[in-house]
Amino acid sequence: MSTDNLIKMANQIAQFFATEPDREQAVKGVQQHLQSFWTPAMRIELMAWQVEHHGECLHPLVQAALAEQGRAV
């Protein structure tokens, strides 16, 4: 899958969870969705892209979710 598609999908997920009034819960929602429905290869590709591009184009909730995921590794 192309990185552009991963970015688009991740941002759509974040937009859904952005309606959550508690930011921590929103980040956890994004993180849980990525963990549950994305393959490890998809998550690794998105995290690698984020590191290389400093998260530009990624919704802040995606950035936070990936940062949390990175700490858990």
C-alpha positions as CSV (number, residue, x, y, z in Angstrom):
1,M,0.0,0.0,0.0
2,S,1.3,3.5,-0.8
3,T,2.3,5.8,2.0
4,D,-0.1,8.4,0.6
5,N,-3.0,6.0,1.2
6,L,-1.8,5.2,4.7
7,I,-1.6,8.9,5.6
8,K,-5.0,9.5,4.1
9,M,-6.6,6.6,6.1
10,A,-4.8,7.5,9.3
11,N,-6.0,11.1,9.1
12,Q,-9.6,9.9,8.4
13,I,-9.4,7.7,11.5
14,A,-8.1,10.7,13.5
15,Q,-10.9,12.9,12.2
16,F,-13.4,10.4,13.5
17,F,-11.8,10.3,17.0
18,A,-11.3,14.1,17.0
19,T,-15.0,14.4,18.1
20,E,-14.0,12.8,21.4
21,P,-13.9,15.6,24.1
22,D,-11.1,13.9,26.0
23,R,-7.9,14.2,23.9
24,E,-6.3,11.2,25.8
25,Q,-9.2,9.0,24.9
26,A,-9.1,10.2,21.3
27,V,-5.4,9.3,21.0
28,K,-6.1,5.9,22.6
29,G,-8.9,5.4,20.1
30,V,-6.6,6.1,17.1
31,Q,-3.9,3.9,18.6
32,Q,-6.3,1.0,19.3
33,H,-7.8,1.3,15.8
34,L,-4.3,1.2,14.2
35,Q,-3.4,-1.8,16.4
36,S,-6.6,-3.7,15.7
37,F,-7.1,-3.1,12.0
38,W,-3.8,-2.3,10.4
39,T,-1.1,-4.9,9.7
40,P,2.2,-4.5,11.4
41,A,3.8,-3.6,8.1
42,M,1.3,-0.8,7.6
43,R,2.1,0.6,11.1
44,I,5.8,0.3,10.6
45,E,5.7,2.1,7.2
46,L,3.6,4.9,8.7
47,M,5.9,5.3,11.7
48,A,9.0,5.3,9.4
49,W,7.4,8.0,7.3
50,Q,6.6,10.0,10.3
51,V,10.2,9.9,11.6
52,E,11.6,10.8,8.1
53,H,9.1,13.7,7.5
54,H,8.6,14.9,11.1
55,G,4.9,14.1,11.0
56,E,4.0,16.7,8.4
57,C,0.6,16.0,6.8
58,L,-0.4,13.8,9.8
59,H,-3.2,14.8,12.0
60,P,-2.0,15.6,15.5
61,L,-3.9,12.6,17.0
62,V,-2.1,10.3,14.6
63,Q,1.2,11.8,15.6
64,A,0.4,11.3,19.3
65,A,-0.9,7.7,18.7
66,L,2.3,6.8,16.9
67,A,4.5,8.3,19.6
68,E,2.6,6.3,22.2
69,Q,3.0,3.2,20.0
70,G,6.7,3.8,19.6
71,R,7.2,4.0,23.4
72,A,5.4,0.7,23.8
73,V,7.9,-1.1,21.5
